[in-house]
Amino acid sequence: MSIEKEISSRSNGACELCGSRNDLKIFEVAPIQNNGRVDDFVHVCSTCSEQISNPDKMDANHWRCLNDSMWSETPAVQVIAWRMLNRLKSEGWPQDLLDMLYLDEETLSWAKATGEGESDEEVEFHKDCNGVRINAGDTVVLIKDLTVKGGGFTAKRGTAVRNVSLDHTNPTFIEGKVNGQTIVIITEYVKKS
């Protein structure tokens, strides 16, 4: 069974956040935890997807739906609920829901991995050679030739590295595939494209 069918079956053909049955899509919850298996995704409507991806388009009242969906047994849904409640906590009511929400240690670590819920002073972002923030899933370009230790090749300057993942223990490291191998790259040697 494909990931789309598994997620649609799990969600009963509805948005796992607000319950809408219109314009549904699969949304990847970054950073990937389960090697791209069904547990890394949520079924969301276009309204939820747009507001998750674009904080400027937030409609706080839309997210009152989290009062129900935060109790989902699906960790990816719990992660999105936690992140959205943190994003909205200045509204007042989301803080009450956050106080009730329990996430196990692993799920909470996943929820915090993007820095959601922390003030900008507390978060160390991954930044390229120009100081531009790098996010999980971005494409970066190498700005110098890099010898890949243990890989037996040199990653050439100008190589595009797509869909990078972030090392959440060190903001100076990202991971990406070059020549079919996943390598660790120091952020000062890349620029965001």
C-alpha positions as a Markdown table, in Angstrom:
| # | Residue | x | y | z |
|---|---|---|---|---|
| 1 | Met | 0.0 | 0.0 | 0.0 |
| 2 | Ser | 1.4 | 3.4 | -0.9 |
| 3 | Ile | 2.1 | 6.1 | 1.7 |
| 4 | Glu | -0.8 | 8.2 | 0.4 |
| 5 | Lys | -3.3 | 5.4 | 0.7 |
| 6 | Glu | -2.0 | 4.5 | 4.2 |
| 7 | Ile | -2.3 | 8.1 | 5.4 |
| 8 | Ser | -5.8 | 8.5 | 3.8 |
| 9 | Ser | -6.9 | 5.3 | 5.5 |
| 10 | Arg | -5.5 | 6.5 | 8.9 |
| 11 | Ser | -7.2 | 9.9 | 8.6 |
| 12 | Asn | -10.5 | 8.5 | 7.3 |
| 13 | Gly | -10.2 | 10.9 | 4.3 |
| 14 | Ala | -10.2 | 14.0 | 6.5 |
| 15 | Cys | -7.7 | 16.7 | 7.5 |
| 16 | Glu | -6.0 | 15.3 | 10.7 |
| 17 | Leu | -5.9 | 18.8 | 12.1 |
| 18 | Cys | -9.2 | 20.5 | 11.4 |
| 19 | Gly | -11.4 | 17.6 | 10.0 |
| 20 | Ser | -12.0 | 19.2 | 6.6 |
| 21 | Arg | -12.6 | 16.8 | 3.7 |
| 22 | Asn | -11.8 | 19.3 | 1.0 |
| 23 | Asp | -8.5 | 19.7 | -1.0 |
| 24 | Leu | -6.4 | 17.2 | 1.1 |
| 25 | Lys | -2.7 | 16.7 | 0.7 |
| 26 | Ile | 0.1 | 14.9 | 2.3 |
| 27 | Phe | 2.3 | 17.2 | 4.5 |
| 28 | Glu | 5.8 | 16.2 | 5.6 |
| 29 | Val | 6.6 | 17.0 | 9.2 |
| 30 | Ala | 10.2 | 18.1 | 9.2 |
| 31 | Pro | 12.7 | 16.9 | 10.2 |
| 32 | Ile | 12.1 | 13.3 | 9.0 |
| 33 | Gln | 12.1 | 10.9 | 11.9 |
| 34 | Asn | 11.1 | 7.6 | 10.3 |
| 35 | Asn | 13.0 | 7.5 | 7.0 |
| 36 | Gly | 10.1 | 8.9 | 5.1 |
| 37 | Arg | 7.6 | 6.3 | 6.2 |
| 38 | Val | 3.9 | 7.0 | 6.9 |
| 39 | Asp | 4.6 | 8.2 | 10.4 |
| 40 | Asp | 6.5 | 11.3 | 9.0 |
| 41 | Phe | 3.4 | 12.7 | 7.3 |
| 42 | Val | 0.0 | 14.2 | 8.2 |
| 43 | His | -3.1 | 14.5 | 6.0 |
| 44 | Val | -4.0 | 18.2 | 5.9 |
| 45 | Cys | -6.3 | 20.5 | 4.0 |
| 46 | Ser | -5.0 | 23.4 | 1.9 |
| 47 | Thr | -6.0 | 25.9 | 4.6 |
| 48 | Cys | -4.0 | 24.1 | 7.3 |
| 49 | Ser | -1.0 | 23.5 | 5.0 |
| 50 | Glu | -0.9 | 27.2 | 3.9 |
| 51 | Gln | -1.0 | 28.5 | 7.5 |
| 52 | Ile | 1.6 | 26.0 | 8.7 |
| 53 | Ser | 4.0 | 27.0 | 5.9 |
| 54 | Asn | 3.2 | 30.8 | 6.0 |
| 55 | Pro | 2.9 | 32.2 | 9.5 |
| 56 | Asp | 1.9 | 35.6 | 8.1 |
| 57 | Lys | -1.4 | 34.0 | 6.9 |
| 58 | Met | -2.4 | 32.7 | 10.3 |
| 59 | Asp | -6.0 | 32.8 | 11.3 |
| 60 | Ala | -6.0 | 32.0 | 15.0 |
| 61 | Asn | -9.7 | 31.0 | 15.1 |
| 62 | His | -9.1 | 28.3 | 12.5 |
| 63 | Trp | -6.7 | 26.6 | 14.9 |
| 64 | Arg | -9.3 | 26.1 | 17.7 |
| 65 | Cys | -9.7 | 22.7 | 16.0 |
| 66 | Leu | -6.5 | 21.7 | 17.8 |
| 67 | Asn | -8.6 | 21.3 | 21.0 |
| 68 | Asp | -9.6 | 18.0 | 19.5 |
| 69 | Ser | -6.7 | 17.0 | 17.2 |
| 70 | Met | -4.0 | 17.5 | 19.8 |
| 71 | Trp | -5.3 | 14.3 | 21.4 |
| 72 | Ser | -4.5 | 12.2 | 18.2 |
| 73 | Glu | -2.4 | 9.1 | 18.8 |
| 74 | Thr | -0.3 | 9.9 | 15.7 |
| 75 | Pro | 3.0 | 11.6 | 16.8 |
| 76 | Ala | 3.2 | 13.7 | 13.6 |
| 77 | Val | -0.2 | 15.2 | 14.3 |
| 78 | Gln | 0.8 | 15.8 | 17.9 |
| 79 | Val | 4.0 | 17.6 | 16.7 |
| 80 | Ile | 2.1 | 19.9 | 14.4 |
| 81 | Ala | -0.5 | 20.6 | 17.1 |
| 82 | Trp | 2.3 | 21.5 | 19.6 |
| 83 | Arg | 4.1 | 23.8 | 17.0 |
| 84 | Met | 0.9 | 25.6 | 16.1 |
| 85 | Leu | -0.2 | 26.1 | 19.7 |
| 86 | Asn | 3.2 | 27.5 | 20.4 |
| 87 | Arg | 3.1 | 29.8 | 17.4 |
| 88 | Leu | -0.3 | 31.1 | 18.7 |
| 89 | Lys | 0.2 | 31.2 | 22.4 |
| 90 | Ser | 0.1 | 35.0 | 22.6 |
| 91 | Glu | -3.6 | 34.6 | 21.8 |
| 92 | Gly | -4.2 | 33.3 | 25.3 |
| 93 | Trp | -6.4 | 30.2 | 24.7 |
| 94 | Pro | -3.5 | 28.1 | 23.1 |
| 95 | Gln | -1.5 | 28.3 | 26.3 |
| 96 | Asp | -4.3 | 26.6 | 28.1 |
| 97 | Leu | -4.2 | 23.7 | 25.6 |
| 98 | Leu | -0.4 | 23.6 | 25.7 |
| 99 | Asp | -0.6 | 23.2 | 29.5 |
| 100 | Met | -2.9 | 20.1 | 29.0 |
| 101 | Leu | -0.9 | 18.6 | 26.1 |
| 102 | Tyr | 1.4 | 15.7 | 27.0 |
| 103 | Leu | 4.1 | 14.6 | 24.5 |
| 104 | Asp | 6.5 | 11.7 | 25.3 |
| 105 | Glu | 10.2 | 12.8 | 25.3 |
| 106 | Glu | 10.9 | 11.6 | 21.7 |
| 107 | Thr | 7.8 | 13.4 | 20.2 |
| 108 | Leu | 8.6 | 16.6 | 22.2 |
| 109 | Ser | 12.1 | 16.6 | 20.9 |
| 110 | Trp | 10.8 | 16.2 | 17.3 |
| 111 | Ala | 8.3 | 19.1 | 17.9 |
| 112 | Lys | 11.1 | 21.4 | 19.2 |
| 113 | Ala | 13.5 | 20.4 | 16.4 |
| 114 | Thr | 12.5 | 23.4 | 14.2 |
| 115 | Gly | 12.8 | 25.9 | 17.0 |
| 116 | Glu | 9.1 | 26.6 | 17.2 |
| 117 | Gly | 8.1 | 27.7 | 20.7 |
| 118 | Glu | 11.4 | 29.3 | 21.5 |
| 119 | Ser | 12.3 | 32.9 | 21.4 |
| 120 | Asp | 14.7 | 34.0 | 18.6 |
| 121 | Glu | 17.4 | 34.6 | 21.3 |
| 122 | Glu | 17.3 | 31.0 | 22.4 |
| 123 | Val | 17.5 | 29.4 | 18.9 |
| 124 | Glu | 20.7 | 28.9 | 17.0 |
| 125 | Phe | 19.7 | 28.7 | 13.3 |
| 126 | His | 21.6 | 27.0 | 10.5 |
| 127 | Lys | 23.0 | 29.8 | 8.3 |
| 128 | Asp | 24.9 | 29.7 | 5.0 |
| 129 | Cys | 28.1 | 31.6 | 4.2 |
| 130 | Asn | 26.0 | 34.8 | 3.7 |
| 131 | Gly | 24.1 | 34.5 | 7.0 |
| 132 | Val | 20.9 | 33.4 | 5.3 |
| 133 | Arg | 18.9 | 30.9 | 7.3 |
| 134 | Ile | 18.9 | 27.3 | 6.0 |
| 135 | Asn | 15.7 | 25.2 | 6.7 |
| 136 | Ala | 15.2 | 21.4 | 6.3 |
| 137 | Gly | 14.4 | 20.6 | 2.7 |
| 138 | Asp | 16.2 | 23.6 | 1.2 |
| 139 | Thr | 18.6 | 23.4 | -1.7 |
| 140 | Val | 22.1 | 24.7 | -1.2 |
| 141 | Val | 25.1 | 25.1 | -3.5 |
| 142 | Leu | 28.7 | 24.3 | -2.5 |
| 143 | Ile | 31.0 | 27.3 | -2.7 |
| 144 | Lys | 34.3 | 25.4 | -2.6 |
| 145 | Asp | 35.5 | 21.9 | -3.5 |
| 146 | Leu | 35.1 | 19.6 | -0.5 |
| 147 | Thr | 37.1 | 16.3 | -0.1 |
| 148 | Val | 34.6 | 13.7 | 1.2 |
| 149 | Lys | 36.4 | 11.6 | 3.8 |
| 150 | Gly | 35.6 | 8.0 | 3.4 |
| 151 | Gly | 33.7 | 8.7 | 0.2 |
| 152 | Gly | 36.7 | 8.6 | -2.1 |
| 153 | Phe | 35.6 | 11.7 | -4.1 |
| 154 | Thr | 35.6 | 15.4 | -4.1 |
| 155 | Ala | 32.3 | 17.3 | -4.1 |
| 156 | Lys | 32.9 | 20.1 | -6.6 |
| 157 | Arg | 32.2 | 23.8 | -6.2 |
| 158 | Gly | 28.8 | 24.7 | -7.7 |
| 159 | Thr | 27.2 | 21.3 | -6.9 |
| 160 | Ala | 23.6 | 21.7 | -5.8 |
| 161 | Val | 22.6 | 19.7 | -2.7 |
| 162 | Arg | 18.8 | 19.3 | -2.6 |
| 163 | Asn | 16.5 | 18.5 | 0.3 |
| 164 | Val | 19.1 | 19.0 | 3.0 |
| 165 | Ser | 18.5 | 17.9 | 6.6 |
| 166 | Leu | 19.7 | 19.8 | 9.7 |
| 167 | Asp | 21.9 | 18.5 | 12.5 |
| 168 | His | 19.9 | 19.6 | 15.5 |
| 169 | Thr | 22.8 | 19.2 | 17.8 |
| 170 | Asn | 25.1 | 21.5 | 15.9 |
| 171 | Pro | 23.9 | 24.5 | 13.9 |
| 172 | Thr | 27.1 | 24.5 | 11.7 |
| 173 | Phe | 26.3 | 21.1 | 10.2 |
| 174 | Ile | 23.8 | 20.0 | 7.5 |
| 175 | Glu | 23.4 | 16.7 | 5.7 |
| 176 | Gly | 22.7 | 16.1 | 2.0 |
| 177 | Lys | 23.3 | 13.7 | -0.8 |
| 178 | Val | 26.2 | 14.2 | -3.2 |
| 179 | Asn | 27.0 | 11.6 | -5.8 |
| 180 | Gly | 24.4 | 9.3 | -4.2 |
| 181 | Gln | 26.0 | 9.4 | -0.8 |
| 182 | Thr | 24.7 | 11.3 | 2.3 |
| 183 | Ile | 27.4 | 13.5 | 3.6 |
| 184 | Val | 27.8 | 16.1 | 6.4 |
| 185 | Ile | 28.6 | 19.6 | 5.2 |
| 186 | Ile | 29.7 | 22.6 | 7.2 |
| 187 | Thr | 27.3 | 25.4 | 6.6 |
| 188 | Glu | 30.0 | 28.0 | 5.9 |
| 189 | Tyr | 30.8 | 26.1 | 2.7 |
| 190 | Val | 27.4 | 26.5 | 1.2 |
| 191 | Lys | 25.0 | 29.2 | 0.0 |
| 192 | Lys | 21.3 | 28.8 | -0.1 |
| 193 | Ser | 19.9 | 28.8 | -3.7 |
